[in-house]
Amino acid sequence: MVLLFQLLDGLLQLATYGLIIWVLCSWVLVSGLGGGVRIHIERLALFLDGIFEPLLRPVRRFMPPMGGLDLAPMVLFLALLGARQGLHSLFFALAGSY
């Protein structure tokens, strides 16, 4: 059970870091920065876009961008943090019952 907890926790943590990197890549690309590494940033952003866009689509359906500001990544970020916190609570509740 501990191994399953660690696997799920690691996946949620990896998804959280990936989302942060995806947001930073999009900011760099929109701002025109990046210089000589721009092509690598574009590739990374495209890869992460394939992962996070399907997760963001349902959020954007209920919460479209407001004034050019897309808050869907923040909602997904909070959902990932909440899922991780819930996983920790569940694990400690189950561990305490043994």
N, C-alpha and C positions, 0 to 999 in steps of 0.2 A: 504494500500500500504506500509505503514511503517513496518507493521508486516512481509510482504513478503520480503522486503529488509533485515530486521534483520535476518530472517530465512536463506536466501541465503548467506548473509554475514557470519553468524555463521557457516554454512556448509563449506564455502570456507576456513574460518579460521581454523576450525577443521581439514579439509583435509591437510592444510599446516602444522599444528603441528603434525599430524599423519605421514606425510611424513618425517619430521625431526626425529621423534622418530624411524621410520622404518630404516632410514639410520644409526642412532646411534646404533640400535640393530644389524644391519648387521656388523658394524665395530667391535662391542664387540665380536660377535660370530666368526668372521674371525680371530681376534687377539688372541683368546683363553682365554680372560678374562671372568669375570663373577662369578667365584667361585661357591658358593652355590646357587646363584640365577640364574645360567645359564639356568636351565630348564624353569624358568618363562620368561626369555628373549627369549628363543626359541619359547615358546608358543605365546608370544606377536608378535614376528617377523613373525610367521606363519600366525597369524590372519591378521596382516597388509599386509603381502604378498598377501593374497587373495583379498585385497582391491586395492592395488596399482599396482600389476603386469598387470592386464588388461589395466590400464591407461598408463603404461610404454611400453607395447608391440608395439604400433604404433610408438612411439618415437624411439625405438631401431631398428625398421625396416629401418628408414631413417638415424639413427645415431648409428651404432654399436659401442661397446666398443673399445676404442683406447688405445693400449698399456696396456691392463688390467684395464683401468680406464673407468668406466661406467658413462657417463655424462647425461644419460637419467633422473635420479632423479632431477638434477639441472634444466634441461629444463622444467620438470613438475612443479618444484617449481616456476620457473619464470612465467610459464603459469598460475598457481594458483594466484600468486601475480597480474599478469596482468588482470585476470578475476575479481579479487576483486576490483582493481582500476577502471576497466570499469564499474562495478556495482555501485561503488560510484559516478562516473561521471554521469551515467544515472539517478541515483536517484536524485542527486542535480539538474540536468537539468530538470527533470520532476517536482521536488518540486518548482523550480523557475517559472514554467509556470502556477502555480495556483494563 
